């Protein structure tokens, strides 16, 4: 029995156990933005301390909707929905990281230096007249990478913790 207990202790000591709650960010977060569509799209990237409440989505008819930025990866595709989504407003605690227009077939990759201890990364994708997608991502531990890809009229995303 003593050997089993020692073996179990060695195995557990070698495991990397992520905390159940966030707050364990160890370095920068890399973000990849990809345009696989046929038009130029604008990307806006923000980071905030999680949990992030109060993302406001403005509709063309004046309606405002609050969307969640829960744990994990969340995607909202707005293309083709009426009324059109005209803007996204984040709480004042969110830090604007980058705004960039990307032509078809292009990629932009960068790092968010000095992110908060429990980062939530938010990306919006726009065409000339509307917001077509909103992506939020948060990890329960070290957040390494977020990738957002536009297709015509929508976006997909993936992340790595």
C-alpha positions as CSV (number, residue, x, y, z in Angstrom):
1,X,0.0,0.0,0.0
2,X,2.8,2.4,0.7
3,X,4.1,2.0,-2.8
4,X,0.7,2.8,-4.3
5,X,0.4,5.9,-2.1
6,X,3.8,7.1,-3.1
7,X,3.1,6.4,-6.8
8,X,-0.2,8.3,-6.6
9,X,1.6,11.2,-4.9
10,X,4.2,11.3,-7.7
11,X,1.6,11.2,-10.4
12,X,-0.4,14.0,-8.7
13,X,2.7,16.1,-8.2
14,X,3.4,15.9,-11.9
15,X,-0.1,17.0,-13.0
16,X,-0.9,20.5,-13.9
17,X,-4.2,21.3,-12.4
18,X,-5.9,24.4,-13.7
19,X,-8.0,26.3,-11.1
20,X,-11.8,26.1,-11.4
21,X,-12.0,29.9,-11.5
22,X,-10.0,32.2,-13.7
23,X,-7.2,34.5,-12.5
24,X,-4.2,32.4,-13.5
25,X,-3.0,34.3,-16.7
26,X,0.7,33.6,-17.1
27,X,1.6,35.8,-20.2
28,X,0.3,37.4,-23.3
29,X,-2.7,36.2,-25.3
30,X,-2.1,35.6,-29.0
31,X,-5.0,36.6,-31.4
32,X,-5.3,35.5,-35.0
33,X,-7.8,37.3,-37.3
34,X,-8.4,35.6,-40.7
35,X,-10.6,36.8,-43.6
36,X,-11.8,33.9,-45.6
37,X,-14.6,35.9,-47.1
38,X,-14.9,37.7,-50.5
39,X,-15.2,41.2,-48.9
40,X,-13.0,43.3,-46.7
41,X,-14.1,43.1,-43.0
42,X,-13.2,45.3,-40.0
43,X,-12.2,43.6,-36.7
44,X,-12.2,45.3,-33.3
45,X,-10.5,43.6,-30.4
46,X,-10.9,44.4,-26.7
47,X,-9.7,42.8,-23.5
48,X,-11.2,43.1,-20.0
49,X,-11.0,41.5,-16.6
50,X,-13.5,38.7,-16.3
51,X,-16.2,38.1,-15.6
52,X,-17.4,40.7,-18.1
53,X,-21.0,41.9,-17.8
54,X,-22.8,44.6,-19.7
55,X,-21.9,44.1,-23.4
56,X,-24.5,46.2,-25.2
57,X,-25.6,45.4,-28.8
58,X,-27.3,48.3,-30.6
59,X,-29.9,47.4,-33.3
60,X,-30.8,49.7,-36.2
61,X,-34.3,50.2,-34.7
62,X,-32.9,51.7,-31.5
63,X,-33.3,48.6,-29.5
64,X,-30.4,47.7,-27.1
65,X,-29.7,44.1,-26.1
66,X,-27.3,42.9,-23.4
67,X,-25.3,39.8,-24.3
68,X,-23.4,37.5,-22.0
69,X,-19.6,37.0,-22.0
70,X,-19.6,33.8,-20.0
71,X,-16.8,31.3,-19.6
72,X,-15.5,29.6,-22.7
73,X,-16.1,30.6,-26.3
74,X,-19.3,32.4,-27.3
75,X,-20.2,33.5,-30.9
76,X,-23.1,35.6,-32.1
77,X,-23.7,35.8,-35.8
78,X,-25.9,38.8,-36.8
79,X,-25.7,38.7,-40.6
80,X,-29.1,38.4,-42.2
81,X,-31.0,39.2,-39.0
82,X,-33.3,42.2,-38.8
83,X,-33.1,44.7,-37.5
84,X,-29.5,45.1,-38.3
85,X,-26.9,45.2,-35.6
86,X,-25.2,48.6,-35.8
87,X,-22.7,48.7,-32.9
88,X,-21.4,47.0,-29.9
89,X,-20.5,48.8,-26.7
90,X,-18.4,47.4,-23.9
91,X,-18.1,48.5,-20.3
92,X,-15.6,51.2,-19.6
93,X,-13.3,48.6,-18.0
94,X,-12.6,47.0,-21.4
95,X,-9.3,48.0,-23.0
96,X,-9.4,48.7,-26.8
97,X,-6.5,46.6,-28.3
98,X,-6.8,46.8,-32.0
99,X,-9.0,48.0,-34.9
100,X,-8.0,46.7,-38.3
101,X,-9.5,46.1,-41.8
102,X,-8.5,42.9,-43.4
103,X,-8.9,42.2,-47.1
104,X,-10.0,38.8,-48.5
105,X,-7.3,36.1,-48.0
106,X,-5.3,38.1,-45.4
107,X,-4.4,37.2,-41.9
108,X,-3.3,39.3,-38.9
109,X,-1.8,37.8,-35.8
110,X,-0.7,39.8,-32.7
111,X,-0.3,39.4,-28.9
112,X,-2.2,41.2,-26.2
113,X,0.6,42.1,-23.9
114,X,0.0,42.4,-20.1
115,X,-3.6,41.1,-20.1
116,X,-5.6,41.1,-16.9
117,X,-5.3,38.1,-14.5
118,X,-8.6,36.7,-15.7
119,X,-8.9,38.0,-19.3
120,X,-12.0,38.1,-21.5
121,X,-11.2,38.8,-25.1
122,X,-14.0,40.3,-27.2
123,X,-13.9,40.6,-31.1
124,X,-16.4,42.2,-33.3
125,X,-16.5,41.8,-37.1
126,X,-18.1,44.4,-39.3
127,X,-18.7,45.1,-43.0
128,X,-19.5,48.6,-44.2
129,X,-23.0,48.7,-42.9
130,X,-23.4,46.4,-39.9
131,X,-21.9,44.2,-37.2
132,X,-21.9,40.7,-38.6
133,X,-20.5,38.9,-35.6
134,X,-19.4,39.2,-31.9
135,X,-17.0,36.7,-30.3
136,X,-16.2,36.5,-26.6
137,X,-13.6,34.1,-25.1
138,X,-12.4,33.4,-21.5
139,X,-10.5,30.5,-20.0
140,X,-10.4,29.0,-16.5
141,X,-6.7,29.3,-16.4
142,X,-4.0,30.4,-18.7
143,X,-5.5,31.8,-22.0
144,X,-3.1,31.2,-24.9
145,X,-4.8,31.8,-28.2
146,X,-8.0,33.1,-29.9
147,X,-8.6,32.8,-33.6
148,X,-11.6,34.5,-35.4
149,X,-12.2,33.7,-39.1
150,X,-14.7,35.5,-41.2
151,X,-16.6,33.8,-44.0
152,X,-19.1,35.7,-46.1
153,X,-21.6,37.1,-43.7
154,X,-20.6,35.2,-40.6
155,X,-17.6,34.3,-38.4
156,X,-16.2,31.2,-36.7
157,X,-13.8,31.0,-33.8
158,X,-11.6,28.7,-31.8
159,X,-9.4,29.2,-28.7
160,X,-6.8,27.4,-26.6
161,X,-6.3,27.5,-22.9
